[in-house]
Amino acid sequence: MDTRVAFMTQYSSLLRGLAAGSAFLFLFAPTAFAAEQTVEAPSVDARAWILMDYASGKVLAEGNADEKLDPASLTKIMTSYVVGQALKADKIKLTDMVTVGKDAWATGNPALRGSSVMFLKPGDQVSVADLNKGVIIQSGNDACIALADYVAGSQESFIGLMNGYAKKLGLTNTTFQTVHGLDAPGQFSTRAIWHCWVKH
């Protein structure tokens, strides 16, 4: 029994010594600090681009972000935004059934040939919810037209709403000419469109 107690006492002393020695080494070990580095902007194969922090809206890196370019499918974000405002104002409901017109005919409208579509046909009955999913998920140009016709009566009237909201949101360098973003003269945007989506 005495041998066991003696062993435990020696073992405890050894552990205390190791702990004290480790603490001593830790306290007096040389500390290395990394110098603050400036990170070069990445090489991006794009005519214009911008990288922003979602939480703060701070621009982290950019390249030609103020160049006026066709917004292409970014247009669909505004299309869906306008639909969202109509829903918010109780002008339409997600469950409303939309009758697809000839201008939204995926294979019958020459402007839509070769573009991203939901393959809508004239007379199809599709809910607002499904059309909006078609806009955002499928990037469906035909769905954009069907929603524009339903919400505003025509694409032209809907484009007026889009540009009106663009002004309200502070998109001073943005002009929409289509509801889907396919190329059109006079349609352009800059970095402002990204600031808008981060803020709203």
N, C-alpha and C positions, 0 to 999 in steps of 0.2 A: 504494500500500500504506500509506503514511504517513497519507494522508487517511482511509483506512478505519479505521486504528487510532485516530486522533484522534476520529473520529465515535463509535466504540464506547466510548471513554473518556468522552466527553461524555454519551453515552446512559446509561452506568452511573452517572455522577455524578448525572444527572437523576433516575434511578430511586431512588437512595439518598436523595436530597433529598426526593422525594415520600413515601417510606416514613417518613422521620424526621418530616416535617411531619404526616402522617396520625396517627402514634403520638402526637405532641404534642397534636393536636386531640382525640384519643380520651381521653387521660389527663386533660385539663383541661376536657372538656365537662361541662356541668351534668348531674347525674343526677336523674331524677325517680322518686320512689317512690310507688306507689299506696297510698292509705290503705286499711286493712282495712275491708271493708264487711260489714255484717250483711245477709244476704239474707233477704227476706221469704218465708215459706212460700207455696208456690203455691196458687192457688185450685183446689180439686178438687171436682168435682160428685159427691160420694159422702157417705153418712152417716157413714162412718168409714174411715180410711185410715192407712197408715204406710209410710214410705220408709226402708229400712235399707241399710247398707253390708254386702254379702255377706261380705267377708273378715273384718271386725271385729265385725259384729253391732250396730254403733253406729246408733242411731236418728238419721237426718238431718233428718226432718220428719215431722209426724204431725197428725192431726185426729180427735178422739174415738176414739182407738185402744183405750181401755179400755171402750168401750160394748159390752155383751153383745148380739151379733147372731147370727142364724142363719148358720152357716159355709157354707151352700150347697155349691157344688162343691169347696170346700177340703176337704170331707169325703172326697172321693175320694183325696186325698193320704194320709190316714190309712188308707183302705181298701187302697191299694196298699202302704203301709208294713206293714200286718198280713200281707198276702200275701207280702211280702218276708221277713218274719220266719219265716213258715212254710217258705219256700224255704230260708232260711239254716239252719233246724233240720232240714232233710231230711224234713219231714213231707209235702211235695209236691214235684213237679218241674215245670219249665217245659213239658216235653213231655207231661205228664199230659193226657189227654183228659177234658173235663168234659161230662157229659150235662146239657143245659139243662132245668130243671124248669118247671112251669107258672107259678110265681111270677116267673120271669125272662122270661116271654113278653112281648115288646115291645108287641104290639098287643092282647094278651089281658088284661093286668093293668091295671085302671083307673087305678091310681096312677101308671103310667108314660105314660099318654096325653098327647101334646103335649110330652113331655120329650125330652131327648137320649138316643138309644138306638143299639145296634148292629143292631137288628132281628133279635134271636134268636127262635127258635121252640122249643117243647117238643120234646125228642128230638134237637135239634142236638148234634153232637159238636164241641167247640171246645177247642183247647189252652189251658192256663193262660197261656202266653205271649201268645197272641192276645187272650184275654180281658183280660189286664192292659194290653195296648196299647189295647184298646177303652175301658178305664177312663180311662187317661191322655190318649190322643190324641182319642178320639171323645167323651169324657165320658159314656160309655154307662152309664146307670142299670141297664139290664138286665144288663150285664156285671158290675156290682158285686154284684148279687143272685146271679148264677150262681157267682161266686167265693166269696161269703160262704157259700152253701150247701155248696160243695165243701170249703172250708177248715174250717168249724166245724159243719157239719150243719144250720144254720139261720141266718137273719138275726139273730135274737135273741142266739144264742150268739156270733156274730161281733161284734155291737155291744158285748157284754161284753168281748171282746178289745180292741176299739178303745178303750173307756173305760179298760181296764186299762193299755194302753200309754200313753194320754194322761197318766195319773197318774205312770207311771214316767218319762215325758219332761218332767214338770214343768208340764203344761198344766192348771194349777189352775182356770182359768176357762173350761174347755171340757168340754162334755158332748154326746155323740153319741146320737141316737135312731134314726138310719137309717144304712144302709150306703152310701147314694148322695148324701145331702145335700138331698133334696127336703124341703120344709117339714114340720116336726113339732114339736108342743108340747114345751117343755123342752130343745130342742137349741140350743146357743149356744157362742160362742167370742169371744175378745178378741185383743188384740195378741200374747198368749202363743203362739198357733199359729205366728206368723211367726218369733218368736225360736227356737222349736223347730226349724223347718226350716233356719234359718241355722246353728244349732249342730250339727245332726245330718245 
